[in-house]
Amino acid sequence: MPARVCFELRVRPELIDEYVARHTPVRAEMLAEIAAAGRRNYSLFLGEGGRLIGYYETDDDAAAQAYLAASPIAAAWEAEMAPFFLDLEGRPDQAATPLTEVFHLADQLGASVRPASAPSDHSASAESSASAPTESTRS
């Protein structure tokens, strides 16, 4: 099962337009290094104030990190990108703040599949929700 990795960085607000331009598109040799490292389904999302969220999947994140850490192409790219970020010490690809996954739809759907003969907890949850106050019954 692939690892899903999500991270956060902060782009300097005054450099957002230039940061976006540098990623539209990313140089072909850097794209090839990301793929060679084993990262796939890689996306970056930019929010208000320069909040940047990244996501990728990989079979071995430690190996992907090591590959990119040793890559002269990635080192040059990361050195070029480093000035775009706030409160960052080191290479952006290695110093980003990792985020903890708390929900994944496919994982939970897979875990919730029960055999047809398994008892259901619907009656207990219906009973407890029937006794819980609703917006219309609160005063």
C-alpha atoms as one frame of an Amber mdcrd trajectory, in Angstrom:
protein
   0.000   0.000   0.000   1.474   3.378  -0.942   2.287   5.995   1.640   0.301
   9.213   1.355   2.401  12.217   2.345   1.071  15.707   2.979   3.098  18.729
   4.032   2.772  22.464   4.591   5.006  25.402   3.745   4.481  29.184   3.700
   5.269  31.133   0.541   6.268  34.758   1.077   3.148  36.746   0.111   5.139
  39.195  -2.002   6.590  36.278  -4.034   3.417  34.257  -4.671   3.060  35.297
  -8.320   6.680  34.417  -9.060   6.386  31.124  -7.174   3.348  30.154  -9.251
   5.165  31.173 -12.452   8.101  28.899 -11.546   5.670  26.006 -11.288   3.866
  26.732 -14.571   5.458  24.443 -15.663   8.254  23.004 -13.510  11.403  22.254
 -15.525  11.307  18.874 -17.271  14.487  17.626 -15.573  13.004  18.286 -12.123
   9.754  16.558 -13.065  11.819  13.555 -14.172  13.698  13.511 -10.827  10.462
  13.583  -8.832   9.160  10.629 -10.844  12.497   8.770 -10.627  12.405   9.203
  -6.842   9.150   7.256  -6.789   6.763  10.085  -5.997   3.493  10.132  -7.902
   0.128  11.845  -7.763   2.043  14.896  -6.547   0.072  18.125  -6.139   0.638
  21.544  -4.594  -2.274  23.671  -3.374  -1.894  27.370  -2.633  -4.160  29.046
  -0.087  -4.601  32.549   1.272  -1.560  34.347   2.568   0.842  31.934   0.890
  -0.210  28.760   2.689   1.091  25.915   0.525  -0.087  22.331   0.979   1.675
  19.531  -0.869   0.573  15.947  -1.350   2.133  12.913  -2.989   2.086   9.140
  -2.862   5.088   6.830  -2.819   5.891   3.214  -2.065   8.910   4.160   0.080
   9.073   7.745   1.338  12.476   7.330   2.985  13.952   6.076  -0.310  12.278
   8.904  -2.247  13.658  11.464   0.226  17.138   9.953  -0.005  17.049   9.913
  -3.805  16.100  13.591  -3.978  18.575  14.565  -1.236  21.378  13.050  -3.346
  20.175  14.509  -6.646  22.150  17.512  -7.979  19.084  18.482 -10.053  16.816
  18.501  -6.971  19.475  20.314  -4.900  19.697  23.089  -7.504  15.899  23.377
  -7.715  15.467  23.461  -3.930  18.224  26.089  -3.567  16.415  28.201  -6.149
  13.071  27.749  -4.361  14.298  28.286  -0.766  14.030  32.124  -0.846  10.301
  31.837  -1.606   9.470  30.384   1.819   8.905  31.903   5.258  10.335  30.424
   8.457  12.238  27.650   6.750  15.650  26.331   7.663  17.170  23.966   5.122
  15.901  22.663   1.815  12.145  23.065   1.310  11.761  19.424   0.275  13.342
  18.267   3.537  12.217  20.928   6.018   8.499  21.162   5.214   6.093  20.552
   8.090   4.502  17.107   7.662   0.773  16.831   8.297  -0.863  13.846   9.984
  -3.558  12.043   8.032  -6.710  11.619  10.114  -9.143  10.405   7.451  -8.967
   8.545   4.155 -12.212   7.546   2.464 -10.975   4.389   0.738  -9.386   3.065
   3.938 -12.549   3.580   5.947 -14.837   2.212   3.254 -12.659  -0.898   3.077
 -12.716  -1.308   6.849 -16.493  -0.824   7.059 -17.395  -3.698   4.737 -19.062
  -6.331   6.908 -20.229  -9.826   6.115 -23.983 -10.010   5.420 -24.553 -12.064
   8.590 -22.810  -9.547  10.903 -25.106  -7.769  13.364 -25.751  -4.119  12.734
 -25.426  -1.347  15.294 -28.145   0.729  13.596 -30.726   0.073  16.323 -28.417
   1.369  19.075 -27.478   4.486  17.142 -31.101   5.149  16.177 -32.111   4.814
  19.811 -29.448   7.223  21.061 -30.151   9.763  18.334 -33.883   9.607  19.065
 -33.258  10.704  22.650 -30.794  13.446  21.692 -32.289  16.942  21.512 -32.659
  18.439  18.090 -32.606  22.086  17.087 -36.421  22.153  17.043 -36.743  20.651
  20.553 -34.216  22.936  22.282 -35.538  26.053  23.958
